[in-house]
Amino acid sequence: CNEDDRPCSEYRCNSLGQGCELINEGTKEQKCVHVDPDDVSAPTISPWEEMLSSGYEYIEGDNSLKIRKEDGGCVEEYSEISFGIETDQNAQCFYFESYPEDTDIHRGEYFGDSFYREKHGMGFNIPTSEDIELYVKCRDANENVNVAPYLIDICVDEGPDETAPKIRDIEPPEDSYLKYGQEEQETLLYINKPAECRWDFEDKKYDEMNKDMSCDTGQNRPSINGWRCHTDLPVSESTKFYFRCKDQPWLTGDNETERNVNVESVVYSLRETEKELSIKDISPDDGEVIIGGNEPFTVDLEVETEKGAEDGKSECKFRINEGNWVNFGQRRVYTKTHNFVFNQIISGTYDIDIGCEDEAGNFVEGNTKFKLELDTKPPEVIRAYSKGGSLRIITDKEATCKYSFETCNFRWNNGTKMLKGENNTHDAVDWERGNQYYVKCRDEWGNEPDECSIIIKAA
């Protein structure tokens, strides 16, 4: 089910057998796994060797793990390392920076991400010269959690800080799209240590840049991603910017020279949206009347979007008669065409609002109103005459007509089919005087009269 080209739906997963359930439902990590309802064991945690940064090693202990440099030394302050753990079953893991007295694991931070999986990795910024202890708890799909937390111990070197600050991340990410007509973009930089940062339209030295950012400069790390710097970039003037930072903002006067500064700029570019996102087509058409022969109806709602940030790629939602909004497909999946099949709706008038948004946040609205009519009326013969030696009849709608020379109650499969022509005409080529034609007509929905549609005697 997980390796099929089609998404593994809840129905397909459950049909594979008892105990098969979806995890990470509605995300790119959705998969079908076996969950033993009798499992009462918490996940077992062990180190993930391949995830550890080069130059470091694991030292395993009893329900614990130490991370050290390969030479036995401690990790440098403000450095970044990657490490990970493995669980013996799909689990969701959290970590705490102090011993978790509370049983609510949601008070911790996600270890890497929020998905249920067997391998959990993350990059970690070493914030201070103090040693770090992370307490890890993992929960399986049956809500089993390890009672004693798994301890990850990282000792930190107290040596002098001689490295320049590093911009770890930028929000929004490099090369992101801007909204159509956007003038400013709120931008966040995440730095690996306390620092002051500046930006400019050109590549300059830090001291020559005159556009300051608002930065966290306290020595306590304010977020898991690092120290934040904030600014509003004037994207109406340019979409390319240069960043540089200078650490240890508490050093002033004669100590100013001890500060480490970036000698190269981080180049940051954004992408303009050249045209507004628009809806190219909606089906059914506005004002369309759809006729069916039985209920419930099956109606295919289709929307096509164009332009915008990625040439029309967007995610769309709809609502019927001002009801609740429903997504066309999976959230955060952007496509040009959007399809939803209604297979349980009845006759009536439907007013459908549509809203579509692309990755840049460009939004467009649309609407269509259509009517479903149930046709239970059999076709009627509105004219009958002789035409070139044939009997011709005309029906009031699209139909198939057959006849018998004996009775109106003939079996449909035993009747002689009349030849269809244009404009709902039907011909019987064996027109002979004295014959009596018992004609019955049936439409595409199977509607037909109890007796004949018409009885004609050739004179």
Buried (B, 14 or more C-beta within 10 A) or exposed (E): BEEEEEEBBEEBBBEEEEEBBBBBEEBEEBBBBBBEEEBEEBBBBEBBEEBBBEEBEBEEEEEBBBBBBEEEEBBBBBBBBBBBBBBBBBBBBBBBBEEBEEEEBEEBEBBBBEBBBBEBBBBBBBBBBEEBBBBBBBBBBBEBBBEEBBBBBBBBBEEEBEBBBBBBBBEBEEEBBBBBEBEEBEBBBBBBBBBBBBBBBEEBEBEEBEBEBEBBBEEEBBEBBBBBBBBEBBBEEEBEBBBBBBBBBEEEEEEEEEBBBBEEBBEBEBBBBEEBBBBEEBBBEEEEEBBBBEEEBEBEBBBBBBBBBBEBBBBBBBBBEEEEEEBBBEEEEBBBBBBBEBEEBEBEEBEBBBBBBBBBBBBBEBEBBBBBEBBEEBBBBEEBEEEEEBBBBBBBBEBBBBBBEEEBEBEEEEBBEBEBEEEBBBBBEEBEEEBEBBBBBBBBBEBBBEEBBBEBEBE
